[in-house]
Amino acid sequence: MSETVQLPDSVDLVDEPNGPVLRIDHDRATGEIHLHGAHVTSWAPSGSRDQLWLSPESEFGPGSAIRGGVPICFPWFAKGPGDWEPQHGFGRRLPWRLHHAGEDDHGVTIALRLASSDVPDGTEGRDRWPYEFTAQFSVTFGDTLTLSLTVANCSDQPMPVGGALHTYLAIPEIERLSVRGLDGVSYQDKVAGGEDEQDGPITFTGETDRVYAGSGVVVLADGDTSLGAVRNTGVRHTVVWNPWSAKASAMPDFPDDGWHGMVCIEAAVPYDAAVVVAPGEKCTFGQQIVPASA
Ligand code: TA6
């Protein structure tokens, strides 16, 4: 499961139903990451609330995806080219290996790895994407949360890489939320269908599921109160999602009223815009979450 990695004083490894979990307790932040799916489920900068939303009804069983936190969609986003299962790829459904854990005055950095040899024969979706690869996910828990997924092509053919850092942010109330930074950017509207262009800040009056053809920094506000910012790097698309009431009620691992307190802001690589990684090369995409208090 993991090479023998020395844990710093601010990191504990505990066993949970879906496997080992690293608990971080540092002067600058607390946090939690499951080896299952390399899934960050908590991050609270010192003196602040947890910035991530995690469903209290999430499953934590082997093979299932955790609802909330930062699901890693890999090696494809959504259904890949259109009909691939499982949704959002197999990376979030498998145990990753602990590769590194370190701390300094600024926080704690954890690195987890998933390689071809870690993907069991028969894993759903593996036959769709049979490449030899090594994925490394690094996360720094500090005043900000910095996430980075690097995928190396260890095969002898070009390797298309899609995916997303599908981050669930905890917010006071979706009906008061505004998201600035994508004004004028075109987007695929997965609710209404078709394409549109963002006019001013994004506000929410119903189910919202949009793939924006732009990335960079977005700023969130609850009415006139800043909630902080999200910076997406190494990607050309930003996904914004809130399921609203009907979709929330239809998800067994999502509280019926949970949609009020969350929004997903995702650093995304849709499969039709996949990064084609040459043999021996790698690609990296990332996200940094900056709370209002930073
Ligand atoms: O990123 C938005 C989205 O693609 C939505 O369409 C919705 O399916 C969401 O992901 C959650 O997907 P999941 O497979 O985690 O239920």
Residues whose N, C-alpha, C, O or C-beta is under 5 A from the ligand:
A	BS01	TA6	A78 Q87 D209 V239 W241
